[in-house]
């Protein structure tokens, strides 16, 4: 090969290697996001009906009043912060307007 042809070849090889590394990183990020999505969907499925949500919400408030911070109050109830955040509006609506369906 001519010396002038080697430079573009090396440039393309470098670009190809960088693209492969980027693809691997994107695949890992994609897998992590899918796993997080699946976990959040499971948590939402566990949230149940409004009565269960209110019961869980009250248990967390009871633990909080016992002197625990919110993070520690979630553990005995068996839920995480994201589940509570997603289901808190349901609990609040069920408490304010219990007979509305």
C-alpha positions as CSV (number, residue, x, y, z in Angstrom):
1,X,0.0,0.0,0.0
2,X,1.1,3.5,-0.6
3,X,2.0,5.6,2.4
4,X,-0.9,8.0,1.6
5,X,-3.4,5.1,1.8
6,X,-2.2,3.9,5.2
7,X,-3.1,7.1,7.0
8,X,-6.9,7.0,6.1
9,X,-6.9,3.3,6.9
10,X,-5.5,3.8,10.4
11,X,-7.9,6.7,10.9
12,X,-10.8,4.4,10.0
13,X,-9.5,1.6,12.2
14,X,-9.3,4.1,15.1
15,X,-12.8,5.3,14.4
16,X,-14.1,1.7,14.2
17,X,-12.5,0.8,17.6
18,X,-14.1,3.9,19.2
19,X,-17.5,3.1,17.7
20,X,-17.2,-0.5,19.1
21,X,-16.4,0.8,22.5
22,X,-19.3,3.2,22.4
23,X,-21.6,0.4,21.3
24,X,-20.5,-1.8,24.3
25,X,-21.1,1.1,26.7
26,X,-24.5,1.8,25.2
27,X,-25.5,-1.9,25.4
28,X,-24.6,-1.9,29.1
29,X,-26.5,1.3,29.7
30,X,-29.5,-0.1,27.8
31,X,-29.4,-3.3,29.9
32,X,-29.2,-1.3,33.2
33,X,-32.2,0.9,32.1
34,X,-34.2,-2.2,31.2
35,X,-33.5,-3.7,34.6
36,X,-34.4,-0.5,36.4
37,X,-37.7,-0.3,34.4
38,X,-38.5,-3.9,35.3
39,X,-37.9,-3.2,39.0
40,X,-40.1,-0.1,38.9
41,X,-42.9,-2.0,37.2
42,X,-42.7,-4.7,39.8
43,X,-42.9,-2.1,42.5
44,X,-45.9,-0.5,40.9
45,X,-47.6,-3.9,40.6
46,X,-47.0,-4.4,44.3
47,X,-48.7,-1.2,45.1
48,X,-52.1,-2.9,44.9
49,X,-55.5,-1.2,45.3
50,X,-56.0,2.2,47.1
51,X,-56.9,0.6,50.4
52,X,-53.6,-1.3,50.5
53,X,-51.8,1.9,49.5
54,X,-53.4,3.9,52.3
55,X,-52.5,1.1,54.8
56,X,-48.9,1.1,53.7
57,X,-48.8,4.9,53.8
58,X,-50.1,5.0,57.3
59,X,-47.6,2.3,58.4
60,X,-44.8,4.5,57.0
61,X,-46.2,7.5,58.8
62,X,-46.4,5.5,62.1
63,X,-42.7,4.5,61.7
64,X,-41.8,8.1,60.9
65,X,-43.5,9.4,64.0
66,X,-41.6,6.8,66.1
67,X,-38.5,8.9,65.5
68,X,-37.1,7.3,62.4
69,X,-36.2,9.3,59.3
70,X,-38.2,8.6,56.2
71,X,-35.5,6.3,54.7
72,X,-35.5,4.2,57.8
73,X,-39.3,4.2,58.0
74,X,-39.6,2.5,54.6
75,X,-37.6,-0.6,55.6
76,X,-39.9,-2.2,58.2
77,X,-42.9,-1.7,55.8
78,X,-40.9,-3.4,53.0
79,X,-41.1,-0.7,50.4
80,X,-38.6,1.7,48.8
81,X,-38.8,5.4,48.3
82,X,-39.8,5.1,44.6
83,X,-42.8,2.9,45.4
84,X,-44.0,5.4,48.0
85,X,-43.4,8.3,45.7
86,X,-45.4,6.6,43.0
87,X,-48.3,5.6,45.2
88,X,-48.5,8.6,47.5
89,X,-50.9,10.5,45.3
90,X,-53.2,7.4,45.3
91,X,-53.1,7.3,49.1
92,X,-53.7,11.0,49.5
93,X,-56.7,10.9,47.1
94,X,-58.1,7.8,48.9
95,X,-57.8,9.5,52.2
96,X,-59.4,12.8,51.1
97,X,-62.2,11.3,49.0
98,X,-62.7,7.7,50.2
99,X,-66.1,7.2,48.6
100,X,-65.4,8.6,45.1
101,X,-64.9,5.9,42.6
